[in-house]
Amino acid sequence: MPILDHTIVNADDHRASAAFVADLLGLPAPVTLGHFAVVQVGEVTTLDFVHVDGPVKSQHYAFLVTEAEFDEIFARITDRDLPFWADPGHNEPARINTWDGGRGVYFDDLDGHLLEIITRPYGSGGTTAANPHPLVAEASDQAPDA
């Protein structure tokens, strides 16, 4: 099975953005590789932050974390008074979600990228979870009748 090696993340100040993400997620400090500020986010996977001129188009980056890691990251979010939401549309401020029997929260990085931490993969609770992920609930609503 292929493994994601790296993703390039556009940033206004790539070093500051890389440091922000690494620190907030409790990861090792970024390393410089050419014109990239590289954050190790998995055994082999990295986020490679690079400076771009002009506006940065917002992207979404989701991180699957343990319950303990969630607590640690969420504490850093609240300690810094960062805005956070239970949903990607920013409609439920200052709340976390409990989709799929886990916990999740969304917050923005320095360039407006939407970051997400979740303790259960999307859909892992199926349709029988007390609070199924909205995408699973939506898919089951659209399924043809048998």
SULNOR-V958374 format. One record per pair of residues at least 12 apart in sequence whose C-alpha atoms are under 10 Angstrom apart, sorted by the first residue. I is the first residue (numbers start at 1). J is the second residue. Records with the same first field share a line. If there is no record, write none. Layout:
I = J, J
//
This chain:
3 = 44, 45
4 = 42, 44, 45, 46
5 = 42, 43, 44, 45, 46, 47
6 = 38, 39, 40, 41, 42, 44, 45, 46, 47, 48
7 = 38, 45, 46, 47, 48, 49, 61
8 = 36, 37, 38, 46, 47, 48, 49, 50
9 = 36, 37, 38, 47, 48, 49, 50, 51, 52, 56, 57, 58, 59, 61, 111, 113
10 = 36, 48, 49, 50, 51, 52, 53, 55, 56, 57, 58, 59, 111, 113
11 = 49, 50, 51, 52, 53, 54, 55, 56, 57, 58, 109, 110, 111, 112, 113
12 = 49, 50, 51, 52, 53, 54, 55, 56, 110, 111
13 = 37, 49, 50, 51, 52, 53, 110, 111
14 = 35, 36, 37, 38, 48, 49, 50, 51, 52, 110, 111
15 = 30, 31, 32, 35, 36, 37, 38, 49, 50, 51
16 = 30, 37, 49, 110, 111
17 = 30, 37, 49, 50, 51, 109, 110, 111
18 = 30, 31, 36, 37, 38, 39, 47, 48, 49, 50, 109, 110
19 = 31, 37, 38, 39, 49
20 = 109, 110
21 = 39, 41, 47, 108, 109, 110, 115
22 = 38, 39, 40, 41, 47
23 = 39, 73, 76
24 = 72, 73, 74, 75, 76, 77, 80, 109
25 = 41, 63, 65, 69, 70, 72, 73, 74, 76, 77, 117
26 = 41, 69, 72, 73, 76
27 = 39, 40, 41, 42
28 = 40, 41
30 = 46, 47, 48, 49
31 = 48
32 = 48, 49
33 = 48, 49
34 = 50
35 = 48, 49, 50, 51
36 = 48, 49, 50, 51
37 = 49, 50, 51
38 = 50
41 = 63
42 = 63
47 = 61
55 = 111
56 = 111, 112, 113
57 = 111, 112, 113
58 = 108, 109, 111, 112, 113, 114
59 = 111, 112, 113, 114, 115
60 = 88, 106, 108, 112, 113, 114, 115, 116
61 = 106, 108, 113, 114, 115, 116, 117
62 = 104, 105, 106, 114, 115, 116, 117, 118, 121
63 = 104, 115, 116, 117, 118, 119, 120, 121
64 = 104, 116, 117, 118, 119, 120, 121, 122
65 = 103, 104, 116, 117, 118, 119, 120, 121
66 = 102, 103, 117, 118, 119, 120
67 = 102, 103, 118, 119, 120
68 = 119
69 = 117, 118, 119
70 = 103, 104, 105, 117, 118, 119
71 = 103
73 = 117
74 = 96, 104, 105, 117
77 = 107
78 = 94
82 = 94, 107, 108, 109
83 = 95, 106, 107, 108
84 = 96, 105, 106, 107, 108, 115, 116
85 = 97, 104, 105, 106, 107, 108, 116
86 = 98, 99, 103, 104, 105, 106, 107, 116
87 = 104, 105, 106, 107, 116, 134
88 = 105, 106, 107, 114, 115, 116
89 = 106, 114
90 = 106, 107, 114
92 = 106
93 = 105, 106, 107
94 = 106, 107
96 = 117, 118
97 = 118, 131, 133
98 = 118, 119, 120, 129, 130, 131, 132, 133
99 = 118, 119, 120, 121, 122, 123, 124, 125, 126, 129, 130, 131, 132, 133, 134, 136
100 = 118, 119, 120, 121, 122, 123, 124, 125, 126, 127, 128, 129, 130, 131, 132, 133, 134, 136
101 = 119, 120, 123, 124, 125, 126, 128, 129, 130, 131, 132, 133
102 = 118, 119, 120, 121, 122, 124, 125, 129, 131, 132, 133
103 = 117, 118, 119, 120
104 = 116, 117, 118, 119, 120, 121
105 = 117, 118, 119
106 = 118
120 = 133
121 = 133
122 = 134, 135, 136
123 = 135, 136, 137
124 = 136
126 = 140
127 = 139, 140
//
